[in-house]
Amino acid sequence: MNAGPAFSWPIRVYWEDTDAGGIVFYANYLKFFERARTEWLRSLGLQQRELRERTGRMFVVAETSVRYHRAARLDDELLVTARVQETGQASLIIAQQALLKASGALLCDGTIRIGWVDASTLKPARIPPTLLEALKQ
């Protein structure tokens, strides 16, 4: 499923995001991806805490695949995108990219599989059809 244009979220690289060489530490791209997914859900009117409280279920990261292309550096402005790539009964695959805002250069891309689980047992659960419809926006 290709849900159309990707959601994008601006992120500035701070000192705390970099390593001793002044470039973004590789694991921080996963944090940037998480922030963009969270803001994407918010843009659709979906608050993760509210979903958990209302349904007793929540999204968890089940799998990641990330490719690094170019380095981002201190003070760089990035655009981090999120787009539904595939839906299943209990999980979604989200395609994500980190781009240099000034040039659009691809810094990092990957896919994140998020599963819908029971919040108390962490067992997989079927994603409600109304939630899937909201995610297609």
DSSP file (Angstrom, degrees, kcal/mol; ACC not computed):
  #  RESIDUE AA STRUCTURE BP1 BP2  ACC     N-H-->O    O-->H-N    N-H-->O    O-->H-N    TCO  KAPPA ALPHA  PHI   PSI    X-CA   Y-CA   Z-CA
    1    1 A M              0   0    0      0, 0.0     2,-0.6     0, 0.0     0, 0.0   0.000 360.0 360.0 360.0 128.9    0.0    0.0    0.0
    2    2 A N        -     0   0    0      1,-0.1    83,-0.2    84,-0.0    84,-0.0  -0.956 360.0-164.1-111.2 111.9    1.3    3.4   -0.9
    3    3 A A        -     0   0    0     81,-1.2    82,-0.1    -2,-0.6    -1,-0.1   0.245  40.4-113.2 -84.4  14.7   -0.6    6.0    1.1
    4    4 A G  S    S+     0   0    0     80,-0.1    -1,-0.3    79,-0.0   133,-0.0  -0.625  75.5  18.5  92.8-150.7    0.5    8.9   -1.0
    5    5 A P  S    S-     0   0    0      0, 0.0     2,-0.2     0, 0.0    -2,-0.0  -0.187  80.4-113.2 -63.1 149.2    2.8   11.8    0.1
    6    6 A A        -     0   0    0     77,-0.1     2,-0.3     1,-0.1    77,-0.2  -0.505  21.9-118.7 -80.1 147.7    4.9   11.3    3.1
    7    7 A F  E     -A   82   0A   0     75,-2.6    75,-2.0    -2,-0.2     2,-0.4  -0.635  34.2-157.9 -74.7 141.6    4.5   13.2    6.3
    8    8 A S  E     -A   81   0A   0     -2,-0.3    73,-0.2    73,-0.2    71,-0.0  -0.977  12.6-169.1-130.0 146.9    7.5   15.3    7.1
    9    9 A W  E     -A   80   0A   0     71,-2.3    71,-2.6    -2,-0.4     2,-0.2  -0.997  22.1-126.9-133.7 128.1    8.8   16.7   10.4
   10   10 A P  E     +A   79   0A   0      0, 0.0     2,-0.4     0, 0.0    69,-0.2  -0.533  28.8 178.5 -77.9 140.1   11.6   19.2   10.8
   11   11 A I  E     -A   78   0A   0     67,-2.2    67,-3.5    -2,-0.2     2,-0.4  -0.998  17.2-149.3-139.8 133.8   14.5   18.4   13.2
   12   12 A R  E     -A   77   0A   0     -2,-0.4     2,-0.6    65,-0.2    65,-0.2  -0.850  25.2-119.2-101.0 141.9   17.6   20.4   14.0
   13   13 A V        -     0   0    0     63,-2.6    62,-2.3    -2,-0.4     2,-0.2  -0.700  34.1-166.3 -82.3 122.0   20.8   18.6   14.9
   14   14 A Y    >   -     0   0    0     -2,-0.6     3,-1.9    60,-0.2     4,-0.5  -0.607  36.7-101.1-102.9 166.5   21.9   19.5   18.4
   15   15 A W  G >  S+     0   0    0      1,-0.3     3,-1.8    -2,-0.2     7,-0.1   0.884 121.7  59.0 -51.8 -43.4   25.2   18.9   20.1
   16   16 A E  G 3  S+     0   0    0      1,-0.3    -1,-0.3     8,-0.0    -3,-0.0   0.669  99.3  59.1 -64.2 -16.9   23.7   16.0   22.1
   17   17 A D  G <  S+     0   0    0     -3,-1.9     8,-2.4     7,-0.1    -1,-0.3   0.583  96.8  79.1 -85.4 -11.1   22.9   14.3   18.7
   18   18 A T  B <   -F   24   0B   0     -3,-1.8     6,-0.2    -4,-0.5     2,-0.1  -0.547  68.5-134.9-103.8 162.8   26.5   14.1   17.6
   19   19 A D    >   -     0   0    0      4,-2.5     3,-2.1    -2,-0.2    -1,-0.1  -0.296  50.1 -76.6 -97.4-171.8   29.5   12.0   18.3
   20   20 A A  T 3  S+     0   0    0      1,-0.3    -2,-0.0     2,-0.1    -1,-0.0   0.742 131.0  58.2 -61.4 -23.4   33.1   13.0   19.0
   21   21 A G  T 3  S-     0   0    0      2,-0.2    -1,-0.3     1,-0.0     3,-0.1   0.446 116.8-111.8 -86.6  -0.3   33.5   13.7   15.3
   22   22 A G  S <  S+     0   0    0     -3,-2.1    52,-1.4     1,-0.3     2,-0.3   0.618  80.2 116.6  81.5  12.2   30.7   16.2   15.2
   23   23 A I  B    S-G   73   0C   0     50,-0.2    -4,-2.5     1,-0.1    -1,-0.3  -0.795  79.1 -83.0-110.8 158.3   28.4   14.0   13.0
   24   24 A V  B     -F   18   0B   0     48,-2.8    -6,-0.3    -2,-0.3     2,-0.2  -0.370  48.2-116.3 -60.6 126.9   25.0   12.6   14.0
   25   25 A F    >   -     0   0    0     -8,-2.4     3,-1.9     1,-0.1     4,-0.5  -0.461  26.4-120.8 -63.5 132.7   25.6    9.4   16.0
   26   26 A Y  T >  S+     0   0    0      1,-0.3     3,-1.2     2,-0.2     4,-0.4   0.803 108.2  55.6 -52.9 -39.3   24.0    6.5   13.9
   27   27 A A  T >> S+     0   0    0      1,-0.3     3,-1.0     2,-0.2     4,-0.9   0.740  93.1  71.8 -68.6 -21.5   21.5    5.4   16.6
   28   28 A N  H <> S+     0   0    0     -3,-1.9     4,-2.4     1,-0.3    -1,-0.3   0.735  82.3  69.8 -69.4 -20.4   20.0    8.9   16.8
   29   29 A Y  H <> S+     0   0    0     -3,-1.2     4,-2.6    -4,-0.5    -1,-0.3   0.868  95.3  55.8 -62.2 -33.1   18.4    8.5   13.4
   30   30 A L  H <> S+     0   0    0     -3,-1.0     4,-2.3    -4,-0.4    -1,-0.2   0.885 106.7  49.7 -65.0 -37.2   16.1    6.0   15.0
   31   31 A K  H  X S+     0   0    0     -4,-0.9     4,-2.5     2,-0.2    -2,-0.2   0.924 110.4  49.9 -63.9 -43.6   15.1    8.7   17.6
   32   32 A F  H  X S+     0   0    0     -4,-2.4     4,-2.2     1,-0.2    -2,-0.2   0.910 110.8  49.8 -61.2 -41.5   14.5   11.1   14.7
   33   33 A F  H  X S+     0   0    0     -4,-2.6     4,-2.5     1,-0.2    -1,-0.2   0.911 109.6  51.8 -62.5 -42.5   12.3    8.4   13.0
   34   34 A E  H  X S+     0   0    0     -4,-2.3     4,-2.5     1,-0.2    -2,-0.2   0.918 108.9  50.2 -60.9 -44.4   10.4    7.9   16.2
   35   35 A R  H  X S+     0   0    0     -4,-2.5     4,-2.5     1,-0.2     5,-0.2   0.922 110.9  49.0 -61.1 -44.0    9.7   11.6   16.6
   36   36 A A  H  X S+     0   0    0     -4,-2.2     4,-2.3     1,-0.2    -1,-0.2   0.908 111.2  49.3 -64.5 -41.2    8.4   11.8   13.0
   37   37 A R  H  X S+     0   0    0     -4,-2.5     4,-2.4     2,-0.2    -1,-0.2   0.917 112.0  49.1 -63.5 -41.2    6.1    8.8   13.5
   38   38 A T  H  X S+     0   0    0     -4,-2.5     4,-2.3     1,-0.2    -2,-0.2   0.921 113.2  45.6 -63.8 -44.1    4.7   10.3   16.7
   39   39 A E  H  X S+     0   0    0     -4,-2.5     4,-2.3     2,-0.2    -1,-0.2   0.845 109.7  55.9 -69.3 -32.7    4.1   13.7   15.1
   40   40 A W  H  X S+     0   0    0     -4,-2.3     4,-1.0    -5,-0.2    -2,-0.2   0.943 108.7  47.3 -61.0 -47.9    2.6   11.9   12.0
   41   41 A L  H ><>S+     0   0    0     -4,-2.4     5,-2.7     1,-0.2     3,-0.8   0.922 111.4  51.2 -59.8 -43.8    0.1   10.2   14.3
   42   42 A R  H ><5S+     0   0    0     -4,-2.3     3,-2.0     1,-0.3    -1,-0.2   0.893 104.0  57.5 -59.9 -39.5   -0.7   13.4   16.1
   43   43 A S  H 3<5S+     0   0    0     -4,-2.3    -1,-0.3     1,-0.3    -2,-0.2   0.757 106.3  50.9 -63.6 -22.5   -1.3   15.1   12.8
   44   44 A L  T <<5S-     0   0    0     -4,-1.0    -1,-0.3    -3,-0.8    -2,-0.2   0.351 125.2-104.2 -93.1   4.3   -4.0   12.5   12.2
   45   45 A G  T < 5S+     0   0    0     -3,-2.0     2,-0.6     1,-0.2    -3,-0.2   0.698  80.6 131.9  81.3  20.0   -5.6   13.2   15.6
   46   46 A L      < -     0   0    0     -5,-2.7     2,-0.5    -6,-0.2    -1,-0.2  -0.919  36.8-169.1-112.3 113.8   -4.1   10.0   17.1
   47   47 A Q     >  -     0   0    0     -2,-0.6     4,-2.7     1,-0.1     5,-0.2  -0.874  17.8-144.2 -99.7 128.4   -2.4   10.4   20.5
   48   48 A Q  H  > S+     0   0    0     -2,-0.5     4,-2.2     1,-0.2     5,-0.2   0.896  99.9  48.9 -62.5 -40.7   -0.5    7.3   21.5
   49   49 A R  H  > S+     0   0    0      1,-0.2     4,-2.6     2,-0.2    -1,-0.2   0.932 112.5  48.9 -63.4 -44.0   -1.3    7.6   25.2
   50   50 A E  H  > S+     0   0    0      1,-0.2     4,-2.9     2,-0.2     5,-0.3   0.904 109.3  52.5 -63.0 -41.7   -5.0    8.1   24.5
   51   51 A L  H  X S+     0   0    0     -4,-2.7     4,-2.7     1,-0.2     6,-0.6   0.931 111.8  46.5 -58.1 -45.6   -5.0    5.1   22.2
   52   52 A R  H  X S+     0   0    0     -4,-2.2     4,-2.1     1,-0.2    -2,-0.2   0.921 115.3  45.3 -63.6 -44.6   -3.5    3.0   24.9
   53   53 A E  H  < S+     0   0    0     -4,-2.6    -2,-0.2     1,-0.2    -1,-0.2   0.887 118.9  41.8 -67.3 -38.5   -5.9    4.3   27.6
   54   54 A R  H  < S+     0   0    0     -4,-2.9    -2,-0.2    -5,-0.2    -1,-0.2   0.867 131.0  21.5 -77.3 -38.0   -9.0    3.9   25.3
   55   55 A T  H  < S-     0   0    0     -4,-2.7    -3,-0.2     2,-0.3    -2,-0.2   0.635  91.2-125.9-108.0 -17.1   -8.2    0.5   23.8
   56   56 A G  S  < S+     0   0    0     -4,-2.1    63,-2.9    -5,-0.5    64,-0.5   0.637  81.1  99.2  76.1  12.9   -5.8   -1.2   26.1
   57   57 A R  E     +B  118   0A   0     -6,-0.6    -1,-0.3    61,-0.3     2,-0.3  -0.854  48.2 179.7-129.8 163.8   -3.5   -1.6   23.1
   58   58 A M  E     -B  117   0A   0     59,-2.3    59,-2.9    -2,-0.3     2,-0.4  -0.981  30.6 -99.1-157.5 164.9   -0.5    0.2   21.7
   59   59 A F  E     -B  116   0A   0     -2,-0.3     2,-0.3    57,-0.2    57,-0.2  -0.725  36.1-179.2 -88.7 140.3    2.1    0.3   19.0
   60   60 A V  E     -B  115   0A   0     55,-2.2    55,-3.0    -2,-0.4     2,-0.4  -0.979  34.0-107.1-134.1 149.9    5.6   -1.1   19.6
   61   61 A V  E     +B  114   0A   0     -2,-0.3    53,-0.2    53,-0.2     3,-0.1  -0.648  37.7 171.1 -76.7 127.6    8.6   -1.3   17.3
   62   62 A A  E     +     0   0A   0     51,-3.3     2,-0.3    -2,-0.4    52,-0.2   0.674  62.3   4.2-107.9 -27.2    9.1   -4.9   16.1
   63   63 A E  E     -B  113   0A   0     50,-1.4    50,-2.9     2,-0.0    -1,-0.4  -0.979  57.0-165.1-161.6 143.5   11.8   -4.6   13.5
   64   64 A T  E     -B  112   0A   0     -2,-0.3     2,-0.3    48,-0.2    48,-0.2  -0.974   6.0-175.7-132.5 150.4   14.0   -1.9   11.9
   65   65 A S  E     +B  111   0A   0     46,-2.0    46,-2.1    -2,-0.3     2,-0.4  -0.937  16.9 178.9-142.3 119.7   16.1   -1.8    8.8
   66   66 A V  E     -B  110   0A   0     -2,-0.3     2,-0.4    44,-0.2    44,-0.2  -0.970  14.8-165.6-131.1 137.7   18.2    1.3    8.3
   67   67 A R  E     -B  109   0A   0     42,-3.3    42,-2.2    -2,-0.4     2,-0.5  -0.979  12.7-148.7-120.6 134.8   20.7    2.5    5.6
   68   68 A Y  E     +B  108   0A   0     -2,-0.4    40,-0.2    40,-0.2     3,-0.1  -0.892  24.2 163.6-106.0 129.6   23.1    5.3    6.0
   69   69 A H        +     0   0    0     38,-3.4     2,-0.3    -2,-0.5    39,-0.2   0.788  62.9   2.3-112.4 -45.6   24.0    7.4    3.0
   70   70 A R  S    S-     0   0    0     37,-1.5    -1,-0.4    35,-0.1     2,-0.3  -0.955  74.7-102.7-144.2 159.0   25.6   10.7    4.1
   71   71 A A        -     0   0    0     -2,-0.3     2,-0.3    -3,-0.1    37,-0.0  -0.628  21.6-150.1 -87.4 141.0   26.4   12.3    7.4
   72   72 A A        -     0   0    0     -2,-0.3   -48,-2.8   -48,-0.2     2,-0.3  -0.820  21.3-155.9-100.5 151.2   24.4   15.1    9.1
   73   73 A R  B >   -G   23   0C   0     -2,-0.3     3,-2.4   -50,-0.2   -60,-0.3  -0.781  31.4 -60.1-127.9 167.4   26.3   17.5   11.3
   74   74 A L  T 3  S+     0   0    0    -52,-1.4   -60,-0.2     1,-0.3    -1,-0.1  -0.158 120.7  11.0 -46.8 132.6   25.8   19.9   14.2
   75   75 A D  T 3  S+     0   0    0    -62,-2.3    -1,-0.3     1,-0.3   -61,-0.1   0.317  89.7 142.8  76.0  -4.0   23.2   22.6   13.4
   76   76 A D    <   -     0   0    0     -3,-2.4   -63,-2.6   -64,-0.1     2,-0.5  -0.352  48.4-133.1 -61.2 146.1   22.0   20.9   10.2
   77   77 A E  E     -A   12   0A   0    -65,-0.2    24,-2.7    -3,-0.1    25,-0.5  -0.918  28.8-171.0-101.9 127.3   18.3   21.2    9.6
   78   78 A L  E     -AC  11 100A   0    -67,-3.5   -67,-2.2    -2,-0.5     2,-0.5  -0.774  22.0-146.2-114.6 157.8   16.7   17.9    8.6
   79   79 A L  E     -AC  10  99A   0     20,-2.3    20,-2.9    -2,-0.3     2,-0.5  -0.999  18.3-163.5-117.9 125.1   13.3   16.8    7.3
   80   80 A V  E     -AC   9  98A   0    -71,-2.6   -71,-2.3    -2,-0.5     2,-0.2  -0.941   9.8-159.2-112.6 127.8   12.3   13.4    8.6
   81   81 A T  E     -AC   8  97A   0     16,-2.6    16,-0.7    -2,-0.5     2,-0.3  -0.654  12.8-168.6-108.7 160.2    9.5   11.6    6.7
   82   82 A A  E     +AC   7  96A   0    -75,-2.0   -75,-2.6    -2,-0.2     2,-0.3  -0.977  12.3 166.3-145.9 133.7    7.1    8.8    7.5
   83   83 A R  E     - C   0  95A   0     12,-1.7    12,-2.9    -2,-0.3     2,-0.4  -0.981  40.3-112.0-149.2 133.9    4.8    7.0    5.1
   84   84 A V  E     + C   0  94A   0     -2,-0.3   -81,-1.2    51,-0.3    10,-0.2  -0.522  35.2 174.1 -65.4 123.7    2.8    3.8    5.4
   85   85 A Q  E     +     0   0A   0      8,-3.2     2,-0.3     1,-0.4     9,-0.2   0.777  64.2   1.1 -98.4 -37.0    4.4    1.3    3.1
   86   86 A E  E     - C   0  93A   0      7,-1.6     7,-2.8   -84,-0.0     2,-0.4  -0.993  59.5-152.4-154.8 142.9    2.4   -1.8    4.0
   87   87 A T  E     + C   0  92A   0     -2,-0.3     5,-0.2     5,-0.2     2,-0.2  -0.931  14.9 175.4-118.5 145.9   -0.4   -2.8    6.3
   88   88 A G        -     0   0    0      3,-2.6    39,-0.1    -2,-0.4    -2,-0.0  -0.671  48.6 -89.9-128.9-172.7   -1.1   -6.1    7.9
   89   89 A Q  S    S+     0   0    0     -2,-0.2    38,-3.4     1,-0.2     3,-0.1   0.840 122.8  11.7 -72.4 -32.2   -3.6   -7.4   10.4
   90   90 A A  S    S+     0   0    0     36,-0.3    26,-3.0     1,-0.1     2,-0.3   0.331 127.0  40.0-128.4   5.1   -1.4   -6.7   13.4
   91   91 A S  E     - D   0 115A   0     24,-0.3    -3,-2.6    36,-0.1     2,-0.3  -0.979  54.9-149.4-152.0 164.3    1.4   -4.6   12.1
   92   92 A L  E     -CD  87 114A   0     22,-2.4    22,-2.5    -2,-0.3     2,-0.6  -0.959  13.6-140.9-129.5 148.1    2.4   -1.7    9.7
   93   93 A I  E     -CD  86 113A   0     -7,-2.8    -8,-3.2    -2,-0.3    -7,-1.6  -0.973  20.1-162.1-109.5 123.6    5.6   -1.1    7.9
   94   94 A I  E     -CD  84 112A   0     18,-3.0    18,-2.3    -2,-0.6     2,-0.4  -0.914   7.9-146.8-107.6 124.1    6.5    2.6    7.8
   95   95 A A  E     -CD  83 111A   0    -12,-2.9   -12,-1.7    -2,-0.5     2,-0.3  -0.763  25.7-176.9 -87.4 133.5    9.0    3.8    5.3
   96   96 A Q  E     -CD  82 110A   0     14,-3.0    14,-2.4    -2,-0.4     2,-0.3  -0.959  14.0-174.9-135.8 152.0   11.1    6.7    6.6
   97   97 A Q  E     -CD  81 109A   0    -16,-0.7   -16,-2.6    -2,-0.3     2,-0.5  -0.986  17.2-148.5-140.2 150.1   13.8    9.0    5.4
   98   98 A A  E     -CD  80 108A   0     10,-2.9     9,-2.9    -2,-0.3    10,-1.5  -0.993  27.8-176.8-116.2 122.1   16.1   11.7    6.9
   99   99 A L  E     -CD  79 106A   0    -20,-2.9   -20,-2.3    -2,-0.5     2,-0.6  -0.886  34.1-111.5-119.8 147.2   16.8   14.4    4.4
  100  100 A L  E  >  -C   78   0A   0      5,-2.6     4,-3.3    -2,-0.3     5,-0.3  -0.700  29.4-145.0 -74.1 120.8   19.0   17.5    4.5
  101  101 A K  T  4 S+     0   0    0    -24,-2.7    -1,-0.2    -2,-0.6   -23,-0.1   0.881  91.8  53.7 -59.4 -42.0   16.5   20.3    4.4
  102  102 A A  T  4 S+     0   0    0    -25,-0.5    -1,-0.2     1,-0.2   -24,-0.1   0.870 129.2  12.4 -63.6 -39.6   18.6   22.7    2.4
  103  103 A S  T  4 S-     0   0    0     -3,-0.3    -2,-0.2     2,-0.1    -1,-0.2   0.591  91.8-122.4-115.8 -14.9   19.4   20.4   -0.5
  104  104 A G     <  +     0   0    0     -4,-3.3    -3,-0.1     1,-0.2     2,-0.1   0.545  52.9 163.6  79.1   6.6   17.0   17.5   -0.1
  105  105 A A        -     0   0    0     -5,-0.3    -5,-2.6     1,-0.1     2,-0.5  -0.349  42.7-116.4 -62.1 134.9   20.0   15.1    0.0
  106  106 A L  E     + D   0  99A   0     -7,-0.2    -7,-0.2     1,-0.2     3,-0.1  -0.614  39.2 169.0 -75.4 121.8   19.2   11.7    1.4
  107  107 A L  E     -     0   0A   0     -9,-2.9   -38,-3.4    -2,-0.5   -37,-1.5   0.813  65.2  -7.2 -97.8 -42.5   21.1   11.1    4.7
  108  108 A C  E     -BD  68  98A   0    -10,-1.5   -10,-2.9   -40,-0.2    -1,-0.4  -0.990  59.8-179.5-156.5 142.9   19.4    7.9    5.9
  109  109 A D  E     +BD  67  97A   0    -42,-2.2   -42,-3.3    -2,-0.3     2,-0.3  -0.972  15.4 135.4-143.8 163.3   16.4    5.8    5.0
  110  110 A G  E     -BD  66  96A   0    -14,-2.4   -14,-3.0    -2,-0.3     2,-0.4  -0.991  41.8 -98.8 179.6-178.9   14.8    2.7    6.4
  111  111 A T  E     -BD  65  95A   0    -46,-2.1   -46,-2.0    -2,-0.3     2,-0.5  -0.967  21.6-162.0-126.0 145.0   11.7    0.8    7.3
  112  112 A I  E     -BD  64  94A   0    -18,-2.3   -18,-3.0    -2,-0.4     2,-0.6  -0.993   8.3-151.7-126.9 122.4   10.2    0.3   10.7
  113  113 A R  E     -BD  63  93A   0    -50,-2.9   -51,-3.3    -2,-0.5   -50,-1.4  -0.859  15.7-168.6 -93.2 121.8    7.7   -2.4   11.4
  114  114 A I  E     -BD  61  92A   0    -22,-2.5   -22,-2.4    -2,-0.6     2,-0.3  -0.940   5.6-152.5-111.7 134.2    5.4   -1.4   14.3
  115  115 A G  E     -BD  60  91A   0    -55,-3.0   -55,-2.2    -2,-0.5     2,-0.6  -0.764  12.9-131.5-104.2 149.8    3.1   -4.0   15.8
  116  116 A W  E     +B   59   0A   0    -26,-3.0     9,-2.8     9,-0.3     2,-0.3  -0.898  41.4 170.8 -98.7 118.6   -0.3   -3.4   17.5
  117  117 A V  E     -BE  58 124A   0    -59,-2.9   -59,-2.3    -2,-0.6     2,-0.4  -0.863  43.6 -94.0-131.7 160.1   -0.2   -5.3   20.9
  118  118 A D  E  >  -B   57   0A   0      5,-2.6     4,-2.7    -2,-0.3   -61,-0.3  -0.618  38.4-136.9 -68.2 127.9   -2.1   -5.7   24.1
  119  119 A A  T  4 S+     0   0    0    -63,-2.9   -62,-0.1    -2,-0.4    -1,-0.1   0.782  98.0  41.7 -65.0 -28.4   -0.6   -3.1   26.5
  120  120 A S  T  4 S+     0   0    0    -64,-0.5    -1,-0.2     1,-0.1   -63,-0.1   0.816 129.3  24.1 -90.1 -31.0   -0.5   -5.5   29.5
  121  121 A T  T  4 S-     0   0    0      2,-0.1    -2,-0.2    -3,-0.0    -1,-0.1   0.633  88.5-136.3-107.0 -17.3    0.6   -8.7   27.8
  122  122 A L     <  +     0   0    0     -4,-2.7    -3,-0.1     1,-0.3     3,-0.1   0.667  53.7 146.7  63.2  19.7    2.4   -7.4   24.7
  123  123 A K        -     0   0    0     -5,-0.2    -5,-2.6     1,-0.1    -1,-0.3  -0.652  57.6 -96.6 -82.5 142.4    0.7  -10.1   22.6
  124  124 A P  B     -E  117   0A   0      0, 0.0     2,-0.3     0, 0.0    -7,-0.3  -0.208  44.4-171.6 -58.0 147.1   -0.2   -9.1   19.0
  125  125 A A        -     0   0    0     -9,-2.8    -9,-0.3   -35,-0.3     2,-0.3  -0.948  31.3 -94.2-137.1 156.9   -3.7   -7.9   18.4
  126  126 A R        -     0   0    0     -2,-0.3   -36,-0.3     1,-0.1   -37,-0.1  -0.554  41.7-118.8 -72.6 131.2   -5.6   -7.1   15.3
  127  127 A I        -     0   0    0    -38,-3.4    -1,-0.1    -2,-0.3   -36,-0.1  -0.568  35.3-110.0 -70.2 127.8   -5.5   -3.4   14.3
  128  128 A P    >>  -     0   0    0      0, 0.0     4,-2.2     0, 0.0     3,-0.7  -0.327  20.0-125.8 -59.9 138.9   -9.0   -2.0   14.4
  129  129 A P  H 3> S+     0   0    0      0, 0.0     4,-2.3     0, 0.0     5,-0.2   0.843 110.1  56.5 -55.3 -36.4  -10.4   -1.2   10.9
  130  130 A T  H 3> S+     0   0    0      2,-0.2     4,-1.8     1,-0.2     5,-0.1   0.868 107.7  48.4 -65.2 -35.1  -11.2    2.4   12.0
  131  131 A L  H <> S+     0   0    0     -3,-0.7     4,-2.0     2,-0.2    -1,-0.2   0.912 110.0  51.4 -70.0 -42.8   -7.5    2.9   13.0
  132  132 A L  H  X S+     0   0    0     -4,-2.2     4,-0.8     1,-0.2    -2,-0.2   0.904 109.0  51.3 -59.7 -40.9   -6.3    1.5    9.7
  133  133 A E  H >< S+     0   0    0     -4,-2.3     3,-0.8     1,-0.2     4,-0.3   0.907 108.5  51.0 -62.8 -42.2   -8.5    3.9    7.8
  134  134 A A  H >< S+     0   0    0     -4,-1.8     3,-1.2     1,-0.2    -1,-0.2   0.871 106.5  55.5 -63.2 -36.1   -7.2    6.9    9.8
  135  135 A L  H 3< S+     0   0    0     -4,-2.0   -51,-0.3     1,-0.2    -1,-0.2   0.663  96.0  66.0 -72.0 -16.5   -3.6    5.8    9.0
  136  136 A K  T <<        0   0    0     -3,-0.8    -1,-0.2    -4,-0.8    -2,-0.2   0.576 360.0 360.0 -80.7  -9.0   -4.3    5.9    5.3
  137  137 A Q    <         0   0    0     -3,-1.2    -1,-0.2    -4,-0.3    -2,-0.1   0.497 360.0 360.0 -68.4 360.0   -4.8    9.6    5.3
